[in-house]
């Protein structure tokens, strides 16, 4: 009798525990403000990882419920201009250590498809970007499909964020 009762309780616990907890759909989990925690590129052939914006870039990405996105990313080695007006060299350095864009996005499965209407670098304006994404707790990771860098190497972009709100 005791063994039957313990077995029944054990089975009940397993059946209760095994049921998946209903999760919000990914699109609604994406909505909010996210702080950049890293941005890296990985060479597909060698596995070499580089950090174009440094080890600790800063900035935020905002995904709205209405399907809009805006982000700004700045490198961790940026220096303020020496004077009240930046020199051409200082402006070039500041431009090369940031990225920014805004536009619209949609979610298909675990892919974000962003269409940029404006960007810091006009080559992004008017393009559509697809990124695989994963949300675990308050962490968001975006990963690109392999693409060619300026040297012709296949690379993958990986960006990580932490939820702010």
N, C-alpha and C positions, 0 to 999 in steps of 0.2 A: 504494500500500500504506500509506504513512504517512498519507495523507489519510483513508483508510478507518478506520485505527486511531484517529485523532484524532476522527473523526465518531462512531465507536462509543463511545468514552469520553465524549464530549459528550452523546450520547443517554442513556447509562447514568446520568450525573450528573443530567440533567434529570428522568428517570423516578424516580430515587431521591429527589430534592429535591421533586418535585411531590406525593409521597405525604403526606397529612395525618398529623400526629402525633396519635395517639389522646389525646384530652383527657378529664380527669375530668369526670363529669357536673356540671352547675352546682350541684345540691343538695349534693354532697359538697365542692365548692370553697367553698361558703358557710359551712360549719361552722368555728367558731373565734371568736376575740376580735378585734374591729375598733374602732379609735380614730376618733372623729369628726374630720374635717378641715374640713368646711364643711356648712352647712345654709342653703339659700336658697329664696326663692320668686320665681317669674317670672310677671309679668302676661302672659297670653296675648295680649291686644289690643295692648299697647304694647311688650312685651319688657323692661319695667323689672324689674330684679332688686333684691331687698332681702334683707337678712341679719338676720332677727329675733333671732338669738342672737349677733350680732356677726360680725366677720370671722374670728375664730379660736375657735369654740366648743370645749369639751372634753367628754369623756365617752367611754363605750364601749358597744358593743352586743355581745352574746354570743349566738351561734346554736349550739345543741347538736346532736349527732348524733341525739338522741332527739326532735328537733322542738320544743325550747323556745327562747324568746327572752326576753332581758331587756336593757333599755337605760336609760341615764341620759345626758342631754344638758344641759349648763349653758352659759350665755352667758359671753362673755369680759369683761363689765363688772360682774360681781357683786361686791358689797362686803360684808364681814363686818359684822354688827351692831356699833354703837358700844359697847354694853355687854354684860354677861353674858346678858341676856335681850333678844331682838329686840323692837322696838316693832311695833305692828300695821302701820305703813307699811313697816318693814324686811321683815317677813314677807311682805307683799304683793309687794314688789319681788323678793324671793328666789323666791317662787312663780312670778312672771311671767317669770323668766329661766331657767327649767329645764323639762325634760320628762322623764318616766320612765314606763316601762310594762313589764309582763311578761305572758307568756302562751305560746301555742303558734304554730307556723308550719308551712306546707307549701310546697313548690315545685312549680309547674306550668309547665313550659317555662322561660321567663326571667321568671316572675312569682313574687314572694313573697306569700303570703296569710297575714297574721298576725291572730290572734284574741287580744285582750287581756283577761286575767282580772283585772288590777289596773293602776291608773295613778295618776299624780300628780294628774290632773284627771279626776274621776269621769265626765265625758262620754265618755272613751275606753274606760272599762271596759265590756266586753261587745260592743264593735264589732269588725268585721273590716276590715282595711286591705289593699289590694292595691297593690303597687309593682313596676314593671318593674325588673330589676336586671341589671347587667353587671359582670363581674370581668375586669380587665385587669392582669396581674401581681399586685401586692399592693394594688391599688386596687379598691374596691367603690363603685359608684354606684347609688343608688336614685332612681327618678323616678316621681312619681304621675301619674295621669290628671288632666286638668283638673278642678278643683273650685272652688266659690265661696268667696271669703273673706268676712269680716264685712261688707264694703262691697258685696258682690254681684258683684265682679270675678272672672272666671275666672283662676285661678292654677294653677301647677304647682310642686310641691315637688321639690327636688333635694337629696339628701344624699350626701356623699362620705365615705368611710372609708379608712383604711390598716390593713392587717392587722398585728396585734400578735402573734398566735400562732394 
